[in-house]
Amino acid sequence: MASSLVMLLLIIGIAAPWSPTALAKTVNSTRVLAKFDHLSTFNRYLSETGVIKEVDSRSSITLFIPPNAVLDPVIASVGANNLLVIADILRYHCVLQYLEIKEIRSMTNATGIVLATLYQTTGKPTGEYGFVNVSVSHGGLIHLGVPGAASNATVVKNVTQHPYDMSYMELDHPLMPMDLGIDQGAAPSVNNLTAALKAKGNFNTFLGLLASTGVDKALRSMSAVTLLAPDDDAFKALPPNALAELSQAQKIALLQFHAIATYFTMGSLRSVATPLPTVASSRIGGFELNVSTAGGKGVSFVTGLNRADVTDTELDTPPVAVYAVNRVLLPPEIFALAPAGAPGPALSVAPSLAPELSPAPTPGPSSSPSPSPSPSPSPESAPSPSPVMVPAASPPAPPSSETPSSSSSAPEEAAPGRSPSAARASVSLDGGALVAAGILVWSWMFL
């Protein structure tokens, strides 16, 4: 009997690796980097820009990280709120391959090799600007730079590795491709997307907010955009001090909620599948819009709290479209409606996205706000509530994005569907192993 049990364990040990159960990638980059205070700027912006989700979606990747002392001036030069450009700076430091110092020295020389970065996957770079050249000098130092140009950064030291999944190395200088932070070959219509609104003269509040938050510059760096522009009357319809009660982070998210990183004609909006992610979605998740064409009289955008009707097309020149809307779109991630019949104000403001620009708790995809399943009324028959603004009861405050428990990098959200690293993966016993075990037990009964 003892020998049979030993054989059973051996069969389980052999069969288990055949299990089709998905192997889980368990590295949490923000927790790893949280141990290194001098790399906190890079770590913080991984979460704030949403690039951490792209990093987590890769089965093998190497992060070359400049310390705060050299990265902070770069962030300041492009603008701390210019998250689209900052995101591309971070992406350019992420090589799509697991590398170790010994491996780099064995596979390259003074001429170097060219490797793809996460920035290349955006489709924005021209030529080889989405690649980085990695070379080794005679002294064994590892250098990185733009292909065809002198190397401008050197690996200072190894930070840590999780073979063969995540590798982290420290650089002495940031990497800056030549076209980073410059309009990426965008058409003139993208560069001048606010010109049409200025000419109309009744979008002053919206234009002022875009300029004061830096969102206008971020939008002009995009390759395509559909902008939903509330007119001045829409802002006047908000409760008194509505904008004043918002933090800077909430203002940025609110404006990005009115932009979609895809060019849509009016016709394509009538048939597009919803919900649609907005520019705010790419940064911190949530912030999605539904499109309604009920009654066939026009196009409306529905947030779950209110709806805004398209009143005019201000600009439609590929790759940019600007549509005037009659209400300010209210994202549930920032605002909340009071229960029907409850005394007091009808609308409240959620706590500030704190720390600045980090995500507030948002519902998952299954609970994303969507239109009621019942037939929607036409835009004319669906007035938006006329709320009064007061502070809301605060939900639990989100953890700081500078701590390893940042919500944007929680393990359960880290990498749906990603390829695993077998070196660290845990395997479970599948049906095949159980069948093999059952055969052995049956055989043992008749010994």
Secondary structure, DSSP 8 states (H G I E B T S, - for coil): -HHHHHHHHHHHHHHGGG--S-------HHHHHTT-GGGHHHHHHHHHHSHHHHHHT-SSEEEEE--HHHHHHHHHHH-TT-HHHHHHHHHTTEESS---HHHHHHH--SS-EEEEBGGGGGT---TTTTEEEEEE-TTS-EEEE-TTS---EEEEEEEEEETTTEEEEEESS----TTTTS--S--HHHHTTTHHHHHHSS-HHHHHHHHHHTHHHHHHTSS-EEEEEE-HHHHHTS-TTTTTTS-HHHHHHHHHTTEESS---HHHHHH--S-EE-HHHHHHS--EEEEE-GGGS--EEE-SS-EEEEEEEEEEETTEEEEEESS----TTTEEE--TT-SS-SEEE----TTTT-------GGG-----SS----GGG-------EEE---------TTSTT-GGG-GGGS-TT----TTT------HHHHHHHHHHHHHHHT-
